[in-house]
Amino acid sequence: QQLSAREHYERGLVLKQVQIFDLALEAFREAAIDPHYVGKAHAQIALCFRSTGRYQEAVTAFDRALESPTFSTAERVNILYLLGQTLESLGRYTGALEAYDWMCRNGLNI
């Protein structure tokens, strides 16, 4: 029996919580196939990459997450904040400032 996107996503959350990141990444990638979970799954993929020091891959995953139209403004701001932090970790300060600037232009403070 094949798991639904929701089940893959929830499995990924549990695996991420217990720091089994490789299996969590697999579960989130499966969930990301479903349009309803693509944004959330890519955000979680990015968090897994951040947790393992794979910052460039995290940036790519955050960018993919931000392509999803399913996020509220508050969720999008949170992702941009995490993206900015990740870019700072890579020494990419211009990109980080752009992420933070987007948040400020929309009347939301860090």
VMD Tcl script that draws the C-alpha trace (Angstrom):
set ca {
  {0.00 0.00 0.00}
  {1.38 3.35 -1.07}
  {1.44 6.28 1.35}
  {-0.38 9.53 0.63}
  {1.47 12.84 0.41}
  {0.17 13.75 3.86}
  {1.50 10.48 5.29}
  {4.90 11.01 3.64}
  {4.98 14.55 5.02}
  {4.06 13.46 8.55}
  {6.61 10.64 8.38}
  {9.24 13.17 7.34}
  {8.39 15.38 10.31}
  {8.86 12.49 12.73}
  {12.14 11.45 11.12}
  {13.40 15.04 11.17}
  {12.47 15.33 14.84}
  {14.62 12.31 15.70}
  {17.37 13.61 13.39}
  {17.25 10.85 10.80}
  {17.67 13.41 8.06}
  {18.36 11.15 5.07}
  {15.09 9.28 5.50}
  {13.27 12.51 6.32}
  {14.51 14.00 3.04}
  {13.18 10.98 1.14}
  {9.78 11.31 2.79}
  {9.57 15.05 2.09}
  {10.59 14.51 -1.55}
  {7.74 12.03 -1.90}
  {5.33 14.51 -0.32}
  {6.55 17.29 -2.64}
  {5.06 15.48 -5.63}
  {1.61 16.56 -4.43}
  {0.83 20.23 -5.29}
  {-0.81 20.72 -1.89}
  {2.41 19.74 -0.10}
  {5.10 20.99 -2.47}
  {5.79 24.23 -0.60}
  {5.67 22.78 2.89}
  {7.77 19.79 1.86}
  {10.48 21.95 0.28}
  {10.59 24.14 3.38}
  {11.16 21.02 5.49}
  {13.77 19.76 3.03}
  {15.57 23.08 3.47}
  {15.46 22.72 7.26}
  {16.94 19.21 7.01}
  {19.76 20.55 4.84}
  {20.39 23.40 7.29}
  {20.55 20.95 10.18}
  {23.26 18.99 8.40}
  {25.28 22.03 7.31}
  {24.29 21.72 3.65}
  {23.51 25.42 3.34}
  {23.62 25.80 -0.45}
  {21.14 22.97 -0.87}
  {19.00 24.59 1.83}
  {18.96 27.85 -0.14}
  {17.78 26.01 -3.24}
  {15.05 24.24 -1.27}
  {13.88 27.50 0.35}
  {13.71 29.08 -3.12}
  {11.61 26.16 -4.35}
  {9.35 26.48 -1.30}
  {8.82 30.17 -2.00}
  {7.58 29.33 -5.50}
  {4.52 27.73 -3.93}
  {1.40 29.90 -3.79}
  {0.02 27.99 -0.80}
  {1.74 29.99 1.96}
  {0.19 32.79 3.96}
  {2.09 36.06 4.19}
  {3.30 35.16 7.69}
  {4.56 31.76 6.52}
  {6.32 33.35 3.54}
  {7.99 35.88 5.85}
  {9.19 33.06 8.11}
  {10.70 31.23 5.15}
  {12.37 34.42 3.93}
  {13.84 34.97 7.38}
  {15.26 31.43 7.43}
  {16.53 31.92 3.88}
  {18.24 35.14 4.95}
  {19.92 33.40 7.89}
  {21.08 30.60 5.63}
  {22.50 33.03 3.09}
  {24.35 34.78 5.91}
  {25.86 31.42 6.90}
  {27.23 31.19 3.36}
  {28.61 34.73 3.51}
  {26.11 35.83 0.87}
  {25.13 39.05 2.63}
  {23.61 40.80 -0.39}
  {21.15 37.96 -0.86}
  {20.37 37.91 2.84}
  {19.67 41.64 2.80}
  {17.35 41.19 -0.17}
  {15.36 38.57 1.74}
  {15.15 40.80 4.81}
  {14.28 43.83 2.66}
  {11.32 42.00 1.14}
  {10.01 41.42 4.65}
  {10.38 45.09 5.58}
  {8.77 46.35 2.36}
  {5.70 44.35 3.25}
  {5.41 46.02 6.64}
  {6.65 43.03 8.59}
  {9.54 43.27 11.00}
  {12.17 40.63 11.66}
}
mol new
graphics top color blue
foreach p $ca { graphics top sphere $p radius 0.5 }
foreach p [lrange $ca 0 end-1] q [lrange $ca 1 end] { graphics top cylinder $p $q radius 0.2 }
display resetview
